[in-house]
Amino acid sequence: MKNSPADVHASGSASNYALGSTDAEHERLIRQAALLAPCTDRLFREAGIGPGQRVLDLGSGVGDVSMLVARLVGPSGEVVGIERDPHSIARARTRVAEARLATVSFIQRDASDVESVRPFDAVVGRLILQFLADPVAVLSHLRQMLRPGGIIAFQEISYSPILALSARLPLWCATASLVHETMRRCGANTEIGVQLHQMFQEAGFSTPTMCMELLLGSDPDFTRWIYDLLCSLQPQSQQHGVSLESLGDFDTLPQRLHSEVASAKAVVPFVALVGAWSRRSEV
């Protein structure tokens, strides 16, 4: 499938993206996607995404959300992933081919330059709006690409719960705080999830239906997520003057994080996921 140009233009490019596009970051994204898939699947199903629909995935990365949506819309549907990074697109295309999902395609575009002539039945995204300079402008222009009654569904983050719930675990709390501070200094909106209620309405959508999910875990595969994220953020931490020295030996950090959680017989959270969905008015 090939999209044709149209005069649909937004002004909120993803200039604050902090995590890079290395092979290691791609692997982290794939591990993270496996963790988040059930939450995202529930949100999209509740929003009404299903068989036969044509769906736009904004900020498609290495393809995980696009592939999830492809399974929801089935062989009669279509998914178009929009991603600005060519390295990520190449990885996504390889994965889609390996999964034999012929209904998924990817286009290299910045979020500020999304275009299509044919309308979409739904526009979705996960953990992308937090990095946009003007997410309301992007949402407003995405609205123009939806058919009347079309669905918009995004899943974004809130750091407040993880910071509050980590207080009794000193190492975990320090790590979470440094991740949060690095993201904040890079320009990411670390509380955008709860702001979707206002943003959707400012972009011309009706009041969205919203939910928050907080994943909890204690096994090593789960507790490692915060170390993985900090690894991807290390260059930005250095650039923005966020010292990681208080965490001690970085190579042993994942083992020490897990030991702290296990010794306390505790569970720790992932960053809170806030889902919001609405529809374009029929008028």
C-alpha positions as CSV (number, residue, x, y, z in Angstrom):
1,M,0.0,0.0,0.0
2,K,1.3,3.5,-0.8
3,N,0.0,6.7,0.7
4,S,-0.5,9.7,-1.5
5,P,0.4,13.3,-0.4
6,A,-2.3,15.5,1.0
7,D,-2.4,18.9,2.7
8,V,-2.4,17.5,6.2
9,H,0.4,19.1,8.2
10,A,1.0,19.4,12.0
11,S,3.6,21.4,13.9
12,G,4.6,19.1,16.8
13,S,7.7,17.1,15.7
14,A,9.2,14.5,18.1
15,S,12.2,16.7,18.8
16,N,12.4,15.6,22.5
17,Y,12.9,11.9,21.8
18,A,15.5,10.8,24.4
19,L,16.1,7.1,23.8
20,G,17.9,6.8,20.5
21,S,17.7,4.1,17.9
22,T,20.6,1.7,18.6
23,D,20.2,-2.1,18.2
24,A,20.3,-2.3,22.0
25,E,17.4,0.1,22.3
26,H,15.4,-1.9,19.7
27,E,15.8,-5.0,21.8
28,R,14.7,-3.0,24.9
29,L,11.6,-1.8,23.1
30,I,10.8,-5.4,22.0
31,R,11.1,-6.6,25.7
32,Q,9.0,-3.7,26.9
33,A,6.4,-4.3,24.2
34,A,5.9,-7.9,25.4
35,L,5.3,-6.6,28.9
36,L,2.8,-3.9,27.8
37,A,0.9,-5.8,25.1
38,P,-2.0,-7.0,27.3
39,C,-2.7,-3.5,28.5
40,T,-2.5,-2.0,25.0
41,D,-4.7,-4.8,23.6
42,R,-7.4,-4.1,26.2
43,L,-7.4,-0.4,25.5
44,F,-7.7,-0.8,21.8
45,R,-10.5,-3.5,22.0
46,E,-12.4,-1.2,24.4
47,A,-12.0,1.7,22.0
48,G,-13.6,-0.4,19.3
49,I,-10.7,-1.3,17.1
50,G,-11.5,-4.5,15.2
51,P,-11.8,-6.5,12.0
52,G,-11.6,-4.7,8.7
53,Q,-10.5,-1.3,9.9
54,R,-7.8,0.9,8.4
55,V,-5.5,2.1,11.3
56,L,-2.7,4.6,11.5
57,D,0.0,3.9,14.2
58,L,1.8,7.1,15.0
59,G,5.5,6.7,16.1
60,S,5.5,3.0,15.2
61,G,9.2,2.4,16.2
62,V,10.2,-1.3,15.6
63,G,6.6,-2.3,14.8
64,D,5.1,-3.8,18.0
65,V,2.0,-1.7,18.2
66,S,1.4,-2.0,14.4
67,M,1.7,-5.8,14.7
68,L,-0.7,-5.9,17.7
69,V,-3.2,-3.8,15.8
70,A,-2.8,-6.0,12.7
71,R,-4.0,-9.0,14.7
72,L,-7.0,-7.0,15.8
73,V,-8.1,-5.8,12.4
74,G,-7.3,-9.2,10.7
75,P,-6.6,-9.9,7.1
76,S,-9.4,-7.6,5.8
77,G,-7.9,-4.6,7.7
78,E,-4.8,-2.5,7.1
79,V,-2.2,-0.9,9.4
80,V,0.0,2.0,8.4
81,G,2.9,2.8,10.7
82,I,4.4,6.3,10.7
83,E,8.0,6.5,12.0
84,R,10.7,9.1,11.3
85,D,13.8,6.9,12.0
86,P,14.9,4.7,9.0
87,H,16.8,2.2,11.2
88,S,13.7,1.5,13.2
89,I,11.6,1.2,10.1
90,A,14.1,-1.3,8.6
91,R,13.8,-3.4,11.8
92,A,10.0,-3.1,11.8
93,R,9.7,-4.3,8.2
94,T,11.9,-7.3,8.9
95,R,9.8,-8.3,11.9
96,V,6.5,-7.8,10.0
97,A,7.8,-10.0,7.1
98,E,8.9,-12.7,9.6
99,A,5.4,-12.6,11.2
100,R,3.8,-12.8,7.7
101,L,1.6,-9.8,8.4
102,A,1.0,-8.6,4.8
103,T,-1.5,-5.9,5.9
104,V,1.1,-3.8,7.7
105,S,3.3,-1.1,6.0
106,F,5.6,1.6,7.3
107,I,6.2,5.1,6.0
108,Q,9.1,7.3,7.0
109,R,7.6,10.6,8.3
110,D,8.0,12.9,11.2
111,A,5.0,13.4,13.4
112,S,4.8,16.9,12.0
113,D,4.4,15.7,8.5
114,V,1.8,12.9,8.5
115,E,-0.2,12.8,5.4
116,S,-2.9,10.6,3.6
117,V,-5.7,11.0,1.1
118,R,-7.7,8.1,2.2
119,P,-9.3,8.4,5.7
120,F,-8.5,6.1,8.5
121,D,-11.0,4.3,10.8
122,A,-8.6,4.7,13.7
123,V,-5.5,6.5,14.8
124,V,-3.4,5.0,17.7
125,G,-0.1,5.4,19.4
126,R,1.8,4.3,22.5
127,L,4.4,6.2,24.5
128,I,4.9,8.8,21.7
129,L,2.9,12.0,22.6
130,Q,5.2,12.5,25.6
131,F,8.0,13.5,23.2
132,L,6.1,15.8,20.9
133,A,6.7,19.6,21.1
134,D,3.0,20.3,20.5
135,P,0.9,17.2,20.9
136,V,-2.4,19.1,20.7
137,A,-1.5,20.3,17.2
138,V,-0.6,16.8,16.1
139,L,-3.9,15.4,17.6
140,S,-5.8,18.1,15.9
141,H,-4.4,17.3,12.5
142,L,-4.8,13.5,13.0
143,R,-8.4,14.2,13.6
144,Q,-8.7,15.5,10.0
145,M,-7.4,12.1,8.8
146,L,-10.1,10.2,10.6
147,R,-13.4,9.3,9.0
148,P,-16.5,10.7,10.8
149,G,-17.0,8.5,13.8
150,G,-13.4,7.3,13.6
151,I,-11.5,6.2,16.7
152,I,-8.5,7.9,18.4
153,A,-6.7,5.8,21.1
154,F,-3.4,6.7,22.8
155,Q,-1.6,5.1,25.7
156,E,0.8,7.4,27.6
157,I,2.7,7.6,30.9
158,S,2.5,9.0,34.4
159,Y,5.6,8.9,36.6
160,S,3.9,10.0,39.8
161,P,2.7,6.5,41.0
162,I,6.1,4.9,40.5
163,L,7.9,7.7,42.5
164,A,5.3,7.5,45.3
165,L,5.3,3.7,45.5
166,S,9.1,3.3,45.4
167,A,9.8,5.4,48.5
168,R,10.5,2.4,50.8
169,L,13.1,0.9,48.5
170,P,16.1,3.3,48.5
171,L,18.0,2.0,45.4
172,W,14.9,1.5,43.3
173,C,13.6,5.0,44.3
174,A,16.9,6.6,43.4
175,T,17.0,4.8,40.0
176,A,13.4,5.8,39.2
177,S,14.1,9.4,40.2
178,L,17.1,9.6,38.0
179,V,15.2,8.1,35.0
180,H,12.4,10.6,35.7
181,E,14.8,13.6,35.9
182,T,16.6,12.6,32.8
183,M,13.4,12.3,30.8
184,R,12.2,15.6,32.2
185,R,15.4,17.4,31.3
186,C,15.2,16.0,27.8
187,G,11.9,17.7,27.4
188,A,9.6,14.7,27.7
189,N,6.2,15.3,29.4
190,T,6.4,12.8,32.2
191,E,2.8,13.3,33.3
192,I,1.1,13.6,29.8
193,G,-1.1,10.5,30.5
194,V,-3.5,12.3,32.8
195,Q,-3.3,15.4,30.6
196,L,-4.9,13.5,27.6
197,H,-8.3,14.3,29.0
198,Q,-7.7,18.0,28.3
199,M,-5.6,17.5,25.1
200,F,-8.2,15.4,23.3
201,Q,-10.8,18.1,23.9
202,E,-8.5,20.9,22.8
203,A,-7.8,18.9,19.6
204,G,-11.5,18.8,18.8
205,F,-12.5,15.4,20.2
206,S,-15.2,14.6,22.6
207,T,-14.3,14.0,26.3
208,P,-12.3,10.8,26.2
209,T,-12.9,7.5,28.1
210,M,-9.8,7.0,30.2
211,C,-8.1,4.3,32.4
212,M,-4.9,3.8,34.3
213,E,-3.1,0.5,34.6
214,L,-0.1,-0.1,36.9
215,L,1.8,-3.2,36.3
216,L,3.5,-4.8,39.3
217,G,6.2,-7.4,39.5
218,S,9.1,-8.8,41.5
219,D,10.9,-11.3,39.3
220,P,14.2,-10.5,37.7
221,D,12.7,-10.1,34.2
222,F,10.3,-7.5,35.5
223,T,12.7,-5.6,37.8
224,R,15.2,-5.2,35.0
225,W,13.0,-2.8,33.0
226,I,14.2,0.3,34.9
227,Y,17.9,-0.6,34.4
228,D,17.3,-1.2,30.7
229,L,15.6,2.2,30.4
230,L,18.5,3.9,32.2
231,C,21.0,2.2,29.9
232,S,19.3,3.8,26.9
233,L,19.1,7.2,28.7
234,Q,22.8,7.2,29.8
235,P,24.0,9.5,27.0
236,Q,21.2,11.9,27.7
237,S,22.0,11.8,31.5
238,Q,25.5,12.8,30.8
239,Q,24.5,15.5,28.4
240,H,22.0,17.1,30.7
241,G,24.1,16.8,33.9
242,V,22.2,14.1,35.7
243,S,24.8,12.1,37.6
244,L,24.4,8.4,38.0
245,E,27.2,8.0,40.5
246,S,24.9,7.6,43.5
247,L,23.8,4.3,42.0
248,G,27.2,2.7,42.5
249,D,28.6,0.1,40.0
250,F,26.4,0.4,37.0
251,D,27.2,-3.2,35.8
252,T,25.9,-4.7,39.0
253,L,22.8,-2.4,39.3
254,P,20.3,-4.9,37.9
255,Q,21.3,-7.6,40.4
256,R,21.3,-5.1,43.3
257,L,17.9,-3.7,42.3
258,H,16.4,-7.2,42.3
259,S,18.1,-8.1,45.6
260,E,16.5,-5.1,47.2
261,V,13.1,-6.0,46.0
262,A,13.5,-9.6,46.9
263,S,14.8,-8.8,50.4
264,A,11.9,-6.5,51.1
265,K,9.4,-9.2,49.8
266,A,8.0,-6.3,47.7
267,V,6.6,-5.7,44.3
268,V,7.6,-2.7,42.2
269,P,5.7,-0.9,39.5
270,F,6.2,-0.1,35.9
271,V,5.5,3.5,34.9
272,A,1.7,4.0,35.1
273,L,0.0,3.6,31.7
274,V,-2.8,6.0,31.0
275,G,-5.1,5.1,28.1
276,A,-7.5,7.5,26.5
277,W,-9.9,7.0,23.6
278,S,-12.5,9.0,21.8
279,R,-14.2,9.4,18.4
280,R,-14.3,12.1,15.8
281,S,-17.8,13.5,15.7
282,E,-20.1,12.3,12.9
283,V,-20.7,15.9,11.8
